[in-house]
Amino acid sequence: MLKEVLAEMPWSADVALYDVLLEEAVQKARQLEESGQADVLVTGGANATVVEAQGLTLPVVRIKVTGFDLMQALWSAKRLNRPAVVMSYQQPVPQLEWFRDLFRVDVTQKVYRDVDDAQEQLYRLLQDGEPVIIGASLICELTERMGGKSIFIYSKSSVRMALETAVDLAVQRRAEIEKREKIEAMMRAVHDGIVYVDTDGTLREMNPAAEKLLGISVHDALGRPARELVPELQVEEVFERGEPLLNVVQKGKKGMLLVNRIPVIYQGKQIGAVATFQDADMIQQAEKAIRKRVHHKGLVAKATFEHIVGRSAALQKAIQKARHYAASDATVLIRGETGTGKELFAQSIHNASRRRQHPFVAVNCAALPESLLESELFGYEEGAFTGAKKGGKPGLFELAHRGTLFLDEVGEMSLRLQARLLRVLQEKEVMRIGSETIIPIDVRVVAATNRDLKVMVEEGTFRRDLYYRLNVLSLELPPLRQRLDDLPELLRHLLEKYGMAEEKRAEVLARFPALLSRYDWPGNVRELENVVERMTVLAEGGFSVDEMLQEIVRELLPDEPALDQPALAKEVESWERQRILQVLSEVDGNKTKAARRLGISRSTLWRKMRAYSLDMDG
């Protein structure tokens, strides 16, 4: 029956069949568990009872006798006009009495303890008459050997249900194993030491980096009290305070450690704590390496408002507001999606301000770990920590003295650093790490974020007082999808920047804006720049404009139907006509201004107006 059911199943699970009974079934189950050859075991009757009693880690799915199975078996027995006997392992079938009265069938019930007992009972039953024996595979097999008539108690639907349950369990188990293996791989890969301690203070998990940093073996550590094994981590403080303890320098057996201790909360209840820690010397070495890679873009702002490309009303409104802000020394908060040009506006504000002759210092708050960002912003004194630069190091606030400090992605800053930043903004003075000397500073701060800081304030991940301190002058930058009128000008600027050949550039400018205006540009101008750079590379490789257009459309607008040449030409003409009408309206019909804004000559504008039957005198 099992093979028939498997053939009917809609999936192709890898199922191995074993014809074993009782002790043999137990031995096979243990063997499959030890070898890892099975995800789940499916069995029934006596085998299910003895295998479940072994306490295996492998899940066991029992093929259950349903009321329908019993009813079907009794009905089959009644049709044979012979008395029936139901034999079960160790426990009687509870529903049998009810079904016997319902079907008025001559049926008795027998319970056996083991194979020998089953054989003895069957022998007596078959000697005394010709009953139909109802049972699982063992009983049916023994009955047939003795020349009796048997009915298999399980139906196809019961077997199918057990197999479906087993497949679901196997999929879940593999997913859990895969998830666990991924976590273990990450634990092995990270250089930070990681330990997990339960609420009893017992060390339950430890990664290889922790073994190395603490100088102990995971086999010796797990299951032992963390307080006596790794007192330098002081994990018990988390249980006492119920809140994270971050960036605490502790002396370990093999050197100084920078330790973070974080409570683990589940459904509002603290169930343990995680401690992560690093070698302080390694942090300083990493600081030196990161400094070489992180680009603070020097101390000079290169961009001005004239570098901002676009004439749309939304962009011009932002530029006008930014020019007005440049005359002030108040803090500016620039909000905008990724790729909208937040640093371009920050540099432009600086270069239009009275501070333009002084430093412009930029830092990306998301690019540096908390400890390194702190030393970068506020500086440190000689000997403040192992590996500190001789003579100390001035922070970015000091470097930006009398100039502008641009804090990009300020929403990624930790709450602890937010508190230090707030104090600097309020007091206009800074204290280096490891120093007791207060240094007065004169710095204008421009911050930027692509996150909703108001929401973060309500969620408790951004300080309310710092938000109000930063949001004195607010500047919202429009995403590209809200200023699609700027697409032709942006496209022309980027094509010139990347040096596309002039003949192909003209064809791209004539045909691409109509199609690109359909796309939402989630990556904004940065994404557009990537597209233009790719087109330039393709053009240099000999690709035609048609080929480039089809490739870009397939990527950006996968749901759009493919456009043939006539349809494409019609699309371009319709868009170009509307664009000319719009620009003429914006410049009150001045053909010279309209041609300049459209990036074409006056004669070309006249020719296009004639071709599109536009009012030449309007």
Secondary structure, DSSP 8 states (H G I E B T S, - for coil): -HHHHHHH-SS----------THHHHHHHHHHHHHT--S-EEEEHHHHHHHHTT--SS-EEEE---HHHHHHHHHHHHHTTS-EEEEEESS--TTHHHHHHHHT--EEEEEESSHHHHHHHHHHHHHH---EEEESHHHHHHHHHTT-EEEE---HHHHHHHHHHHHHHHHHHHHHHHHHHHHHHHHHH-SSEEEEEETTSBEEEE-HHHHHHHT--HHHHTTSBHHHH-GGG-THHHHHH-S-EEEEEEEETTEEEEEEEEEEEETTEEEEEEEEEEEHHHHHHHHHHHHHHS---TT-----GGG-----HHHHHHHHHHHHHHT--S-EEEE--TTS-HHHHHHHHHHTSTTTTS-EEEEETTSS-HHHHHHHHHEE-TTSSTT--TT-EE-HHHHTTTSEEEEETGGGS-HHHHHHHHHHHHHSEEE-BT---EEE---EEEEEESS-HHHHHHHTSS-HHHHHHHTTEEEE---GGG-GGGHHHHHHHHHHHTT--HHHHHHHHHHHHHHHTTS--TTHHHHHHHHHHHHHHHHHTT--HHHHHHHHHHHH-TTS----HHHHHHHHHHHHHHHHHHHHHHTTT-HHHHHHHHTS-HHHHHHHHHHTT--TT-
